[in-house]
Amino acid sequence: MDTAPHVYKGGDASPGMHLYIYTDGASRRNPGKSASGYEILDDSHRLLARQSVYNGIRTNNEAEYIAFIEALKRAGTEYGYGSEIDLCSDSELMVKQLRGEYKVKDAKIKAYHSEARALMERFKVVRLTSVPRENRYISRVDAGLNELLDRIAAEGEGAQTSI
């Protein structure tokens, strides 16, 4: 697994924060019922925001991209696009696609990929890092996704779909 960060420099020069973002996506079956989530932390690794959202039927790769996109949207809206982002994901596939190391072939993923790249370019700096799923922050996001998917399985899709 490549854990070296890949740096993207964007256009917003306004002052922002240094944020750490951890994202994860989950799909029971592939495709299947899926959820996406993230945690946003400050430079002291203090939790600023956490979200887990049910996506309906999606592939795991789609769920990973949804988490990435939603986390960047929230970071930009709440903390400014002038922020410096260290974004970590356990999806080596998504990280390598976003770095341009792997091609994106699936039409749905191409749309997510384009949106993700456009969001990345709005930030002062985005460093992408692929981390093991055992990473403590990724594990917390994953636990939230599993809790949400368990609730959906037990109560049906009418259950609370966001935590």
C-alpha positions as CSV (number, residue, x, y, z in Angstrom):
1,M,0.0,0.0,0.0
2,D,1.4,3.4,-1.0
3,T,1.2,5.7,2.1
4,A,3.1,8.6,0.6
5,P,0.9,11.7,0.2
6,H,0.3,13.2,-3.2
7,V,0.0,16.9,-3.1
8,Y,-2.5,19.0,-5.2
9,K,-2.4,22.8,-5.0
10,G,-5.5,24.7,-5.8
11,G,-6.6,28.2,-6.4
12,D,-8.2,29.7,-3.3
13,A,-5.7,32.0,-1.5
14,S,-8.0,32.9,1.3
15,P,-6.8,31.9,4.8
16,G,-8.1,28.6,6.1
17,M,-7.3,25.8,8.5
18,H,-5.1,22.7,8.4
19,L,-7.6,19.8,8.4
20,Y,-7.2,16.1,8.5
21,I,-10.1,14.2,6.8
22,Y,-10.6,10.5,7.0
23,T,-13.2,8.9,4.6
24,D,-14.6,5.5,4.1
25,G,-17.4,3.8,2.1
26,A,-19.1,0.5,2.6
27,S,-21.3,-1.7,0.5
28,R,-23.0,-4.9,1.7
29,R,-22.7,-6.9,-1.4
30,N,-21.2,-5.1,-4.4
31,P,-23.4,-3.4,-5.4
32,G,-25.6,-3.4,-2.4
33,K,-26.9,-1.3,0.4
34,S,-24.2,1.2,1.0
35,A,-23.1,4.1,3.3
36,S,-20.4,6.8,3.2
37,G,-18.8,8.6,6.0
38,Y,-16.0,10.8,7.2
39,E,-14.4,12.6,10.1
40,I,-12.9,16.0,9.9
41,L,-10.2,16.9,12.5
42,D,-8.2,20.0,13.2
43,D,-4.4,20.1,13.2
44,S,-4.4,18.7,16.8
45,H,-6.6,15.8,15.6
46,R,-9.5,17.1,17.6
47,L,-12.8,16.0,16.0
48,L,-14.6,18.9,14.3
49,A,-17.3,17.0,12.3
50,R,-18.4,13.4,11.7
51,Q,-21.1,12.1,9.2
52,S,-22.4,8.7,8.1
53,V,-25.0,8.7,5.3
54,Y,-27.0,5.9,3.7
55,N,-26.6,5.9,-0.1
56,G,-29.1,3.2,-1.2
57,I,-27.8,0.6,-3.6
58,R,-24.3,1.5,-4.7
59,T,-20.9,-0.2,-5.3
60,N,-18.2,0.1,-2.7
61,N,-16.1,2.3,-5.1
62,E,-19.1,4.7,-5.5
63,A,-19.5,4.8,-1.7
64,E,-15.9,5.7,-1.3
65,Y,-16.2,8.6,-3.8
66,I,-19.4,9.9,-2.2
67,A,-17.6,10.0,1.2
68,F,-14.7,11.9,-0.3
69,I,-16.9,14.4,-2.1
70,E,-19.2,15.1,0.8
71,A,-16.2,15.5,3.2
72,L,-14.6,18.0,0.9
73,K,-17.8,19.9,0.4
74,R,-18.3,20.2,4.2
75,A,-14.7,21.2,4.8
76,G,-14.9,23.9,2.2
77,T,-18.3,25.2,3.4
78,E,-17.6,25.2,7.1
79,Y,-13.8,25.8,7.3
80,G,-13.0,27.5,4.0
81,Y,-11.6,26.5,0.6
82,G,-8.3,28.2,1.7
83,S,-7.8,25.2,4.0
84,E,-4.9,22.8,3.7
85,I,-6.3,19.3,3.6
86,D,-4.6,16.0,4.5
87,L,-7.2,13.5,3.2
88,C,-6.7,9.8,4.1
89,S,-8.7,6.9,2.8
90,D,-8.4,3.1,3.0
91,S,-9.4,2.9,-0.7
92,E,-6.1,2.5,-2.5
93,L,-8.1,2.3,-5.8
94,M,-9.8,5.7,-5.3
95,V,-6.6,7.4,-4.1
96,K,-4.7,6.1,-7.1
97,Q,-7.5,7.1,-9.5
98,L,-7.5,10.6,-8.1
99,R,-3.7,10.8,-8.3
100,G,-4.0,9.8,-12.0
101,E,-2.1,6.5,-11.4
102,Y,-5.1,4.4,-12.4
103,K,-7.5,5.1,-15.2
104,V,-11.2,5.4,-14.4
105,K,-13.2,3.3,-16.8
106,D,-16.7,3.1,-15.3
107,A,-19.1,5.9,-16.4
108,K,-20.6,6.4,-12.9
109,I,-17.1,6.6,-11.3
110,K,-15.9,9.0,-14.0
111,A,-18.6,11.5,-12.9
112,Y,-17.7,11.1,-9.2
113,H,-14.0,11.4,-10.2
114,S,-14.5,14.6,-12.1
115,E,-16.5,16.1,-9.2
116,A,-13.8,15.1,-6.7
117,R,-11.0,16.5,-8.8
118,A,-12.9,19.8,-9.2
119,L,-13.4,20.1,-5.5
120,M,-9.7,19.3,-4.8
121,E,-8.7,22.2,-7.0
122,R,-10.7,24.7,-5.0
123,F,-8.5,24.1,-1.8
124,K,-5.2,25.7,-1.1
125,V,-3.5,22.2,-0.8
126,V,-4.9,18.7,-0.7
127,R,-2.6,15.8,0.2
128,L,-4.0,12.3,-0.6
129,T,-2.8,9.4,1.4
130,S,-3.8,5.7,1.2
131,V,-3.9,4.3,4.7
132,P,-4.6,0.8,6.1
133,R,-8.2,0.1,7.2
134,E,-6.8,-0.5,10.7
135,N,-6.0,3.2,11.0
136,R,-7.8,4.3,14.2
137,Y,-9.7,7.2,12.4
138,I,-10.7,5.0,9.5
139,S,-11.8,2.3,11.9
140,R,-14.0,4.9,13.7
141,V,-15.6,6.0,10.4
142,D,-16.1,2.3,9.4
143,A,-17.8,1.5,12.7
144,G,-20.3,4.4,12.1
145,L,-21.0,3.0,8.6
146,N,-21.6,-0.5,10.0
147,E,-23.8,0.9,12.7
148,L,-25.9,2.7,10.1
149,L,-26.1,-0.2,7.8
150,D,-27.1,-2.5,10.7
151,R,-29.9,-0.1,11.6
152,I,-31.1,0.0,8.0
153,A,-31.0,-3.8,7.8
154,A,-33.0,-4.1,11.1
155,E,-35.5,-1.2,10.6
156,G,-35.7,-0.9,6.8
157,E,-34.9,2.1,4.6
158,G,-37.4,4.3,6.5
159,A,-35.0,4.3,9.5
160,Q,-32.8,7.3,10.2
161,T,-30.4,7.3,7.3
162,S,-27.8,9.7,8.6
163,I,-25.8,9.8,11.9
